[in-house]
């Protein structure tokens, strides 16, 4: 089937859905009513709690936090110590290592029953370079979670939730290092040079090496199923939901089916790109990510420094209320901490393993090199982008624009008695600081949503192929379903989408973190091998 034929198939299958949306008033509400019960059940199931010191704390967040702390300590604070090295790797300073004859222990695995020999040139083990892999993964994490979910976190947990988001981001850098290193270590490369990697492979193969064959296979299958669901939810439906909400709000679009129509337009554009696979996605994201990052960061910094006198007050509130939140915040100190870590987990996905799928496609023979690149993601995503969004929202609320802790269906109570949530609350904060700046946010939101959807389409597809095989029809089936969820996401309410998306991405933590805690010694040996190679390279350059 040709490229044009595939696009036409995707479009024609989606058209009846959109036509029905145009003709049926209230379809959005009908979809939401049907979807909400499942979203609520799934959220409750994944966020099952245990009582500690009188507070119900989600098990998944305990696993995420303890794992991140353990990796940070075990790897000698790699998130801080080797941060400069990670920057140099992305800049290409150590690219010469790939062509030098420094002793390496590249893995060779069977793909679909055939033994795959490593490609003759040992420097070619993947499909994209370090920057493209980082751009693809960052585009998957730096999404509307950094804009909409920050607003949700602060609405529910107050300014203090920001502090815990930052802490979670810093610790998450270590988890990301571990999972991205393993992603490269245990990946598949077929005879055509196509790469298949991610938690599905390091769970099954890595645990097989440790004699845990059945456990590895089980965790890999569970992860793949959950990742497909997460690609439909947080990586797709949530993105179009918030993009549509912002477009409709800013441009005053009316009509019950407007969300579905915007979702359809997104689906067509996304469909054209994702048919090209990881190489096309990487080429698009390496152009889109810098643009969206510069656009959003520049706008945020301009707003922050335009209100310079309020910066210290905002930061003071963030730190103070991290430990002594307002009485209206449910759960007090623990409740604020939970909100911070929960939203950070959705935002940067450290510990969830999703980004390892993109990093596995990198062109390198040193797995730890990409692990170092990966640790930059939570820093960019949470420590930088989320922090700026939070400061703007906190400054916006200095005069009581909305009530902390009074949130219903994902929407905060405004001073005038109305409710607003997600990206629209952030948009109001932007407009309050600089009138008209929310229109810049519309562009940023659209780019954020588009790039995130592209990356998650790849994550989901890799998991789908792990489950059902690597045929062209398997590929096409997934992409059609994915595009239908692009439309669906724009048609349902924020609350339903948040419940489903949060839970799906957090669910990935269970199989992935279990694997990381069993396989971390392998990461230590890969890290030593790479750092030794860097020392050898420096020595050769010094003597030449």
Secondary structure as a PSIPRED ss2 file (coil, helix, strand):
# PSIPRED VFORMAT (PSIPRED V4.0)

   1 X C   1.000  0.000  0.000
   2 X C   1.000  0.000  0.000
   3 X H   0.000  1.000  0.000
   4 X H   0.000  1.000  0.000
   5 X H   0.000  1.000  0.000
   6 X H   0.000  1.000  0.000
   7 X H   0.000  1.000  0.000
   8 X H   0.000  1.000  0.000
   9 X H   0.000  1.000  0.000
  10 X H   0.000  1.000  0.000
  11 X H   0.000  1.000  0.000
  12 X H   0.000  1.000  0.000
  13 X H   0.000  1.000  0.000
  14 X H   0.000  1.000  0.000
  15 X H   0.000  1.000  0.000
  16 X H   0.000  1.000  0.000
  17 X H   0.000  1.000  0.000
  18 X H   0.000  1.000  0.000
  19 X H   0.000  1.000  0.000
  20 X H   0.000  1.000  0.000
  21 X H   0.000  1.000  0.000
  22 X H   0.000  1.000  0.000
  23 X H   0.000  1.000  0.000
  24 X C   1.000  0.000  0.000
  25 X C   1.000  0.000  0.000
  26 X C   1.000  0.000  0.000
  27 X H   0.000  1.000  0.000
  28 X H   0.000  1.000  0.000
  29 X H   0.000  1.000  0.000
  30 X H   0.000  1.000  0.000
  31 X H   0.000  1.000  0.000
  32 X H   0.000  1.000  0.000
  33 X H   0.000  1.000  0.000
  34 X H   0.000  1.000  0.000
  35 X H   0.000  1.000  0.000
  36 X H   0.000  1.000  0.000
  37 X H   0.000  1.000  0.000
  38 X H   0.000  1.000  0.000
  39 X H   0.000  1.000  0.000
  40 X H   0.000  1.000  0.000
  41 X H   0.000  1.000  0.000
  42 X H   0.000  1.000  0.000
  43 X H   0.000  1.000  0.000
  44 X H   0.000  1.000  0.000
  45 X H   0.000  1.000  0.000
  46 X H   0.000  1.000  0.000
  47 X C   1.000  0.000  0.000
  48 X C   1.000  0.000  0.000
  49 X E   0.000  0.000  1.000
  50 X E   0.000  0.000  1.000
  51 X E   0.000  0.000  1.000
  52 X E   0.000  0.000  1.000
  53 X C   1.000  0.000  0.000
  54 X C   1.000  0.000  0.000
  55 X E   0.000  0.000  1.000
  56 X E   0.000  0.000  1.000
  57 X E   0.000  0.000  1.000
  58 X E   0.000  0.000  1.000
  59 X H   0.000  1.000  0.000
  60 X H   0.000  1.000  0.000
  61 X H   0.000  1.000  0.000
  62 X H   0.000  1.000  0.000
  63 X H   0.000  1.000  0.000
  64 X H   0.000  1.000  0.000
  65 X H   0.000  1.000  0.000
  66 X H   0.000  1.000  0.000
  67 X H   0.000  1.000  0.000
  68 X H   0.000  1.000  0.000
  69 X H   0.000  1.000  0.000
  70 X H   0.000  1.000  0.000
  71 X H   0.000  1.000  0.000
  72 X H   0.000  1.000  0.000
  73 X H   0.000  1.000  0.000
  74 X H   0.000  1.000  0.000
  75 X C   1.000  0.000  0.000
  76 X C   1.000  0.000  0.000
  77 X C   1.000  0.000  0.000
  78 X H   0.000  1.000  0.000
  79 X H   0.000  1.000  0.000
  80 X H   0.000  1.000  0.000
  81 X H   0.000  1.000  0.000
  82 X C   1.000  0.000  0.000
  83 X H   0.000  1.000  0.000
  84 X H   0.000  1.000  0.000
  85 X H   0.000  1.000  0.000
  86 X H   0.000  1.000  0.000
  87 X H   0.000  1.000  0.000
  88 X H   0.000  1.000  0.000
  89 X H   0.000  1.000  0.000
  90 X H   0.000  1.000  0.000
  91 X H   0.000  1.000  0.000
  92 X C   1.000  0.000  0.000
  93 X C   1.000  0.000  0.000
  94 X C   1.000  0.000  0.000
  95 X H   0.000  1.000  0.000
  96 X H   0.000  1.000  0.000
  97 X H   0.000  1.000  0.000
  98 X H   0.000  1.000  0.000
  99 X C   1.000  0.000  0.000
 100 X C   1.000  0.000  0.000
 101 X C   1.000  0.000  0.000
 102 X C   1.000  0.000  0.000
 103 X C   1.000  0.000  0.000
 104 X C   1.000  0.000  0.000
 105 X C   1.000  0.000  0.000
 106 X C   1.000  0.000  0.000
 107 X C   1.000  0.000  0.000
 108 X C   1.000  0.000  0.000
 109 X C   1.000  0.000  0.000
 110 X E   0.000  0.000  1.000
 111 X E   0.000  0.000  1.000
 112 X C   1.000  0.000  0.000
 113 X C   1.000  0.000  0.000
 114 X E   0.000  0.000  1.000
 115 X E   0.000  0.000  1.000
 116 X C   1.000  0.000  0.000
 117 X C   1.000  0.000  0.000
 118 X C   1.000  0.000  0.000
 119 X C   1.000  0.000  0.000
 120 X C   1.000  0.000  0.000
 121 X C   1.000  0.000  0.000
 122 X C   1.000  0.000  0.000
 123 X C   1.000  0.000  0.000
 124 X C   1.000  0.000  0.000
 125 X C   1.000  0.000  0.000
 126 X C   1.000  0.000  0.000
 127 X C   1.000  0.000  0.000
 128 X E   0.000  0.000  1.000
 129 X C   1.000  0.000  0.000
 130 X H   0.000  1.000  0.000
 131 X H   0.000  1.000  0.000
 132 X H   0.000  1.000  0.000
 133 X H   0.000  1.000  0.000
 134 X H   0.000  1.000  0.000
 135 X H   0.000  1.000  0.000
 136 X H   0.000  1.000  0.000
 137 X H   0.000  1.000  0.000
 138 X H   0.000  1.000  0.000
 139 X H   0.000  1.000  0.000
 140 X H   0.000  1.000  0.000
 141 X H   0.000  1.000  0.000
 142 X C   1.000  0.000  0.000
 143 X C   1.000  0.000  0.000
 144 X H   0.000  1.000  0.000
 145 X H   0.000  1.000  0.000
 146 X H   0.000  1.000  0.000
 147 X C   1.000  0.000  0.000
 148 X H   0.000  1.000  0.000
 149 X H   0.000  1.000  0.000
 150 X H   0.000  1.000  0.000
 151 X H   0.000  1.000  0.000
 152 X H   0.000  1.000  0.000
 153 X H   0.000  1.000  0.000
 154 X H   0.000  1.000  0.000
 155 X H   0.000  1.000  0.000
 156 X H   0.000  1.000  0.000
 157 X H   0.000  1.000  0.000
 158 X C   1.000  0.000  0.000
 159 X C   1.000  0.000  0.000
 160 X H   0.000  1.000  0.000
 161 X H   0.000  1.000  0.000
 162 X H   0.000  1.000  0.000
 163 X H   0.000  1.000  0.000
 164 X H   0.000  1.000  0.000
 165 X H   0.000  1.000  0.000
 166 X H   0.000  1.000  0.000
 167 X H   0.000  1.000  0.000
 168 X H   0.000  1.000  0.000
 169 X H   0.000  1.000  0.000
 170 X H   0.000  1.000  0.000
 171 X H   0.000  1.000  0.000
 172 X H   0.000  1.000  0.000
 173 X H   0.000  1.000  0.000
 174 X H   0.000  1.000  0.000
 175 X H   0.000  1.000  0.000
 176 X H   0.000  1.000  0.000
 177 X H   0.000  1.000  0.000
 178 X H   0.000  1.000  0.000
 179 X H   0.000  1.000  0.000
 180 X H   0.000  1.000  0.000
 181 X H   0.000  1.000  0.000
 182 X H   0.000  1.000  0.000
 183 X H   0.000  1.000  0.000
 184 X H   0.000  1.000  0.000
 185 X H   0.000  1.000  0.000
 186 X C   1.000  0.000  0.000
 187 X C   1.000  0.000  0.000
 188 X E   0.000  0.000  1.000
 189 X E   0.000  0.000  1.000
 190 X C   1.000  0.000  0.000
 191 X C   1.000  0.000  0.000
 192 X C   1.000  0.000  0.000
 193 X C   1.000  0.000  0.000
 194 X C   1.000  0.000  0.000
 195 X E   0.000  0.000  1.000
 196 X E   0.000  0.000  1.000
 197 X C   1.000  0.000  0.000
 198 X C   1.000  0.000  0.000
 199 X H   0.000  1.000  0.000
 200 X H   0.000  1.000  0.000
 201 X H   0.000  1.000  0.000
 202 X H   0.000  1.000  0.000
 203 X H   0.000  1.000  0.000
 204 X H   0.000  1.000  0.000
 205 X H   0.000  1.000  0.000
 206 X H   0.000  1.000  0.000
 207 X H   0.000  1.000  0.000
 208 X H   0.000  1.000  0.000
 209 X H   0.000  1.000  0.000
 210 X C   1.000  0.000  0.000
 211 X C   1.000  0.000  0.000
 212 X C   1.000  0.000  0.000
 213 X H   0.000  1.000  0.000
 214 X H   0.000  1.000  0.000
 215 X H   0.000  1.000  0.000
 216 X H   0.000  1.000  0.000
 217 X H   0.000  1.000  0.000
 218 X H   0.000  1.000  0.000
 219 X H   0.000  1.000  0.000
 220 X H   0.000  1.000  0.000
 221 X H   0.000  1.000  0.000
 222 X H   0.000  1.000  0.000
 223 X H   0.000  1.000  0.000
 224 X H   0.000  1.000  0.000
 225 X H   0.000  1.000  0.000
 226 X H   0.000  1.000  0.000
 227 X H   0.000  1.000  0.000
 228 X H   0.000  1.000  0.000
 229 X H   0.000  1.000  0.000
 230 X H   0.000  1.000  0.000
 231 X H   0.000  1.000  0.000
 232 X H   0.000  1.000  0.000
 233 X H   0.000  1.000  0.000
 234 X H   0.000  1.000  0.000
 235 X H   0.000  1.000  0.000
 236 X H   0.000  1.000  0.000
 237 X H   0.000  1.000  0.000
 238 X H   0.000  1.000  0.000
 239 X H   0.000  1.000  0.000
 240 X H   0.000  1.000  0.000
 241 X H   0.000  1.000  0.000
 242 X H   0.000  1.000  0.000
 243 X H   0.000  1.000  0.000
 244 X H   0.000  1.000  0.000
 245 X H   0.000  1.000  0.000
 246 X H   0.000  1.000  0.000
 247 X H   0.000  1.000  0.000
 248 X H   0.000  1.000  0.000
 249 X H   0.000  1.000  0.000
 250 X H   0.000  1.000  0.000
 251 X H   0.000  1.000  0.000
 252 X C   1.000  0.000  0.000
 253 X C   1.000  0.000  0.000
 254 X C   1.000  0.000  0.000
 255 X C   1.000  0.000  0.000
 256 X C   1.000  0.000  0.000
 257 X C   1.000  0.000  0.000
 258 X H   0.000  1.000  0.000
 259 X H   0.000  1.000  0.000
 260 X H   0.000  1.000  0.000
 261 X H   0.000  1.000  0.000
 262 X H   0.000  1.000  0.000
 263 X H   0.000  1.000  0.000
 264 X H   0.000  1.000  0.000
 265 X H   0.000  1.000  0.000
 266 X H   0.000  1.000  0.000
 267 X H   0.000  1.000  0.000
 268 X H   0.000  1.000  0.000
 269 X H   0.000  1.000  0.000
 270 X H   0.000  1.000  0.000
 271 X H   0.000  1.000  0.000
 272 X H   0.000  1.000  0.000
 273 X H   0.000  1.000  0.000
 274 X H   0.000  1.000  0.000
 275 X C   1.000  0.000  0.000
 276 X C   1.000  0.000  0.000
 277 X H   0.000  1.000  0.000
 278 X H   0.000  1.000  0.000
 279 X H   0.000  1.000  0.000
 280 X H   0.000  1.000  0.000
 281 X H   0.000  1.000  0.000
 282 X H   0.000  1.000  0.000
 283 X H   0.000  1.000  0.000
 284 X H   0.000  1.000  0.000
 285 X H   0.000  1.000  0.000
 286 X H   0.000  1.000  0.000
 287 X H   0.000  1.000  0.000
 288 X H   0.000  1.000  0.000
 289 X H   0.000  1.000  0.000
 290 X H   0.000  1.000  0.000
 291 X H   0.000  1.000  0.000
 292 X H   0.000  1.000  0.000
 293 X H   0.000  1.000  0.000
 294 X H   0.000  1.000  0.000
 295 X H   0.000  1.000  0.000
 296 X H   0.000  1.000  0.000
 297 X H   0.000  1.000  0.000
 298 X H   0.000  1.000  0.000
 299 X H   0.000  1.000  0.000
 300 X H   0.000  1.000  0.000
 301 X H   0.000  1.000  0.000
 302 X H   0.000  1.000  0.000
 303 X H   0.000  1.000  0.000
 304 X H   0.000  1.000  0.000
 305 X H   0.000  1.000  0.000
 306 X H   0.000  1.000  0.000
 307 X C   1.000  0.000  0.000
 308 X H   0.000  1.000  0.000
 309 X H   0.000  1.000  0.000
 310 X H   0.000  1.000  0.000
 311 X H   0.000  1.000  0.000
 312 X H   0.000  1.000  0.000
 313 X H   0.000  1.000  0.000
 314 X H   0.000  1.000  0.000
 315 X H   0.000  1.000  0.000
 316 X H   0.000  1.000  0.000
 317 X H   0.000  1.000  0.000
 318 X H   0.000  1.000  0.000
 319 X H   0.000  1.000  0.000
 320 X H   0.000  1.000  0.000
 321 X H   0.000  1.000  0.000
 322 X H   0.000  1.000  0.000
 323 X H   0.000  1.000  0.000
 324 X C   1.000  0.000  0.000
 325 X C   1.000  0.000  0.000
 326 X C   1.000  0.000  0.000
 327 X C   1.000  0.000  0.000
 328 X C   1.000  0.000  0.000
 329 X C   1.000  0.000  0.000
 330 X C   1.000  0.000  0.000
 331 X C   1.000  0.000  0.000
 332 X H   0.000  1.000  0.000
 333 X H   0.000  1.000  0.000
 334 X H   0.000  1.000  0.000
 335 X H   0.000  1.000  0.000
 336 X H   0.000  1.000  0.000
 337 X H   0.000  1.000  0.000
 338 X H   0.000  1.000  0.000
 339 X H   0.000  1.000  0.000
 340 X H   0.000  1.000  0.000
 341 X H   0.000  1.000  0.000
 342 X H   0.000  1.000  0.000
 343 X H   0.000  1.000  0.000
 344 X H   0.000  1.000  0.000
 345 X H   0.000  1.000  0.000
 346 X H   0.000  1.000  0.000
 347 X H   0.000  1.000  0.000
 348 X H   0.000  1.000  0.000
 349 X C   1.000  0.000  0.000
 350 X C   1.000  0.000  0.000
 351 X C   1.000  0.000  0.000
 352 X C   1.000  0.000  0.000
 353 X C   1.000  0.000  0.000
 354 X C   1.000  0.000  0.000
 355 X H   0.000  1.000  0.000
 356 X H   0.000  1.000  0.000
 357 X H   0.000  1.000  0.000
 358 X H   0.000  1.000  0.000
 359 X H   0.000  1.000  0.000
 360 X C   1.000  0.000  0.000
 361 X C   1.000  0.000  0.000
 362 X E   0.000  0.000  1.000
 363 X C   1.000  0.000  0.000
 364 X C   1.000  0.000  0.000
 365 X C   1.000  0.000  0.000
 366 X C   1.000  0.000  0.000
 367 X H   0.000  1.000  0.000
 368 X H   0.000  1.000  0.000
 369 X H   0.000  1.000  0.000
 370 X H   0.000  1.000  0.000
 371 X H   0.000  1.000  0.000
 372 X H   0.000  1.000  0.000
 373 X H   0.000  1.000  0.000
 374 X H   0.000  1.000  0.000
 375 X C   1.000  0.000  0.000
 376 X H   0.000  1.000  0.000
 377 X H   0.000  1.000  0.000
 378 X H   0.000  1.000  0.000
 379 X H   0.000  1.000  0.000
 380 X H   0.000  1.000  0.000
 381 X H   0.000  1.000  0.000
 382 X H   0.000  1.000  0.000
 383 X H   0.000  1.000  0.000
 384 X H   0.000  1.000  0.000
 385 X H   0.000  1.000  0.000
 386 X H   0.000  1.000  0.000
 387 X H   0.000  1.000  0.000
 388 X H   0.000  1.000  0.000
 389 X H   0.000  1.000  0.000
 390 X H   0.000  1.000  0.000
 391 X H   0.000  1.000  0.000
 392 X H   0.000  1.000  0.000
 393 X H   0.000  1.000  0.000
 394 X H   0.000  1.000  0.000
 395 X H   0.000  1.000  0.000
 396 X H   0.000  1.000  0.000
 397 X H   0.000  1.000  0.000
 398 X H   0.000  1.000  0.000
 399 X H   0.000  1.000  0.000
 400 X C   1.000  0.000  0.000
 401 X C   1.000  0.000  0.000
 402 X E   0.000  0.000  1.000
 403 X E   0.000  0.000  1.000
 404 X E   0.000  0.000  1.000
 405 X E   0.000  0.000  1.000
 406 X E   0.000  0.000  1.000
 407 X E   0.000  0.000  1.000
 408 X E   0.000  0.000  1.000
 409 X C   1.000  0.000  0.000
 410 X C   1.000  0.000  0.000
 411 X E   0.000  0.000  1.000
 412 X E   0.000  0.000  1.000
 413 X E   0.000  0.000  1.000
 414 X E   0.000  0.000  1.000
 415 X C   1.000  0.000  0.000
 416 X C   1.000  0.000  0.000
 417 X C   1.000  0.000  0.000
 418 X C   1.000  0.000  0.000
 419 X E   0.000  0.000  1.000
 420 X E   0.000  0.000  1.000
 421 X E   0.000  0.000  1.000
 422 X C   1.000  0.000  0.000
 423 X H   0.000  1.000  0.000
 424 X H   0.000  1.000  0.000
 425 X H   0.000  1.000  0.000
 426 X H   0.000  1.000  0.000
 427 X H   0.000  1.000  0.000
 428 X H   0.000  1.000  0.000
 429 X H   0.000  1.000  0.000
 430 X H   0.000  1.000  0.000
 431 X H   0.000  1.000  0.000
 432 X H   0.000  1.000  0.000
 433 X H   0.000  1.000  0.000
 434 X C   1.000  0.000  0.000
 435 X C   1.000  0.000  0.000
 436 X C   1.000  0.000  0.000
 437 X C   1.000  0.000  0.000
 438 X H   0.000  1.000  0.000
 439 X H   0.000  1.000  0.000
 440 X H   0.000  1.000  0.000
 441 X H   0.000  1.000  0.000
 442 X H   0.000  1.000  0.000
 443 X H   0.000  1.000  0.000
 444 X H   0.000  1.000  0.000
 445 X H   0.000  1.000  0.000
 446 X H   0.000  1.000  0.000
 447 X H   0.000  1.000  0.000
 448 X H   0.000  1.000  0.000
 449 X H   0.000  1.000  0.000
 450 X H   0.000  1.000  0.000
 451 X H   0.000  1.000  0.000
 452 X H   0.000  1.000  0.000
 453 X H   0.000  1.000  0.000
 454 X H   0.000  1.000  0.000
 455 X H   0.000  1.000  0.000
 456 X H   0.000  1.000  0.000
 457 X H   0.000  1.000  0.000
 458 X H   0.000  1.000  0.000
 459 X H   0.000  1.000  0.000
 460 X H   0.000  1.000  0.000
 461 X H   0.000  1.000  0.000
 462 X H   0.000  1.000  0.000
 463 X H   0.000  1.000  0.000
 464 X H   0.000  1.000  0.000
 465 X H   0.000  1.000  0.000
 466 X H   0.000  1.000  0.000
 467 X H   0.000  1.000  0.000
 468 X H   0.000  1.000  0.000
 469 X C   1.000  0.000  0.000
 470 X C   1.000  0.000  0.000
 471 X C   1.000  0.000  0.000
 472 X H   0.000  1.000  0.000
 473 X H   0.000  1.000  0.000
 474 X H   0.000  1.000  0.000
 475 X H   0.000  1.000  0.000
 476 X H   0.000  1.000  0.000
 477 X H   0.000  1.000  0.000
 478 X H   0.000  1.000  0.000
 479 X H   0.000  1.000  0.000
 480 X H   0.000  1.000  0.000
 481 X H   0.000  1.000  0.000
 482 X H   0.000  1.000  0.000
 483 X H   0.000  1.000  0.000
 484 X H   0.000  1.000  0.000
 485 X H   0.000  1.000  0.000
 486 X H   0.000  1.000  0.000
 487 X H   0.000  1.000  0.000
 488 X H   0.000  1.000  0.000
 489 X H   0.000  1.000  0.000
 490 X C   1.000  0.000  0.000
 491 X C   1.000  0.000  0.000
 492 X C   1.000  0.000  0.000
 493 X C   1.000  0.000  0.000
 494 X H   0.000  1.000  0.000
 495 X H   0.000  1.000  0.000
 496 X H   0.000  1.000  0.000
 497 X H   0.000  1.000  0.000
 498 X H   0.000  1.000  0.000
 499 X H   0.000  1.000  0.000
 500 X H   0.000  1.000  0.000
 501 X H   0.000  1.000  0.000
 502 X H   0.000  1.000  0.000
 503 X H   0.000  1.000  0.000
 504 X H   0.000  1.000  0.000
 505 X H   0.000  1.000  0.000
 506 X H   0.000  1.000  0.000
 507 X H   0.000  1.000  0.000
 508 X H   0.000  1.000  0.000
 509 X H   0.000  1.000  0.000
 510 X H   0.000  1.000  0.000
 511 X H   0.000  1.000  0.000
 512 X H   0.000  1.000  0.000
 513 X H   0.000  1.000  0.000
 514 X H   0.000  1.000  0.000
 515 X H   0.000  1.000  0.000
 516 X H   0.000  1.000  0.000
 517 X H   0.000  1.000  0.000
 518 X H   0.000  1.000  0.000
 519 X H   0.000  1.000  0.000
 520 X H   0.000  1.000  0.000
 521 X H   0.000  1.000  0.000
 522 X H   0.000  1.000  0.000
 523 X H   0.000  1.000  0.000
 524 X H   0.000  1.000  0.000
 525 X H   0.000  1.000  0.000
 526 X H   0.000  1.000  0.000
 527 X H   0.000  1.000  0.000
 528 X H   0.000  1.000  0.000
 529 X H   0.000  1.000  0.000
 530 X H   0.000  1.000  0.000
 531 X H   0.000  1.000  0.000
 532 X H   0.000  1.000  0.000
 533 X H   0.000  1.000  0.000
 534 X H   0.000  1.000  0.000
 535 X H   0.000  1.000  0.000
 536 X H   0.000  1.000  0.000
 537 X H   0.000  1.000  0.000
 538 X H   0.000  1.000  0.000
 539 X H   0.000  1.000  0.000
 540 X H   0.000  1.000  0.000
 541 X H   0.000  1.000  0.000
 542 X H   0.000  1.000  0.000
 543 X H   0.000  1.000  0.000
 544 X C   1.000  0.000  0.000
